Amino acid sequence: MDTCFRHSVLFYQNESFLQETVASLFASALARNEAVLSVATKENTQAILSALSKKQVPIGEHLESGRLTTIEASALLSKLLAHEWPEQPLFDAAVTPLIAEKRKHFKNVHVYGEMVNLLWQSGLSSAALRLEEIWNTLGKSQAISLSCGYQLNLFENEKNLDVVQRVCLEHADENAFEDSSRVEQAFHRAFADTMGADQSAMVYFTARQENPKGWLWSLDGIFWLREHMPITAAKVMDRARTIYQQICGSPVELTSAN
């Protein structure tokens, strides 16, 4: 059995970025004759389908053939939870058959899911990460490409950075970060201002050596600092937040991590 599994994440603040990114992923998957399963909110589903139509994708044809399927995220999530915690047997009963059925007719299935974001937005970050783990378990037996979306502001509080770091550990493949160029710019300048260019380069090099499949150099660096030099990491994070605000021209609204 072909068990090729890809797992990526989309971090976003603006839903328009998410909708256009997911629509592009779907259009590419459908062009490769793959099946697509969208598990999103009603609003995002409508916007994604609209974006697909603008890309000249024959939505009606794909929906009728079963190549494209949409499911409301909260409805499916409710079938997976027991006392606000995702359970493997419930997932196996509700999700695995959906994937298995599509795999009967299509070599690969591309899934986009917002259930983890619903958990995260409800303050259930540990439950969101547990659901990520369950998806990874499915990927050991099914050939799927999975993309998960998280709506958060990296600089808003330390908890958001915690989630980004922990989520990245569950996603081994290419990830997307809205405004990644300005995030990288803010961190690079913050590292240089706080540690100097030479020491910053050493941190990046060491972090990438320990994590060859790393993503953004700056995020790898701040994750490494948080583990090995937490006081310095806090200084870099504060400086990066200030620089990001200057680049964007508006302050980042800080919230409690709780």
Secondary structure by P-SEA (a helix, b strand, c coil): cccbbbbbbbbbccaaaaaaaaaaaaaaaaaacbbbbbbccaaaaaaaaaaaaaaccaaaaaaaaccbbbbcaaaaaaaccccccccaaaaaaccaaaaaaaaacccbbbbbbaaaaaaaaacaaaaaaaaaaaaaaaaaccbbbbbbbbbccccccaaaaaaaaaaaaaccccccccaaaaaaaaaaaaaaacccaaaaaaaaaaaaaaccccccaaaaaaaaaaaccaaaaaaaaaaaaaaaaaaacccccccccc
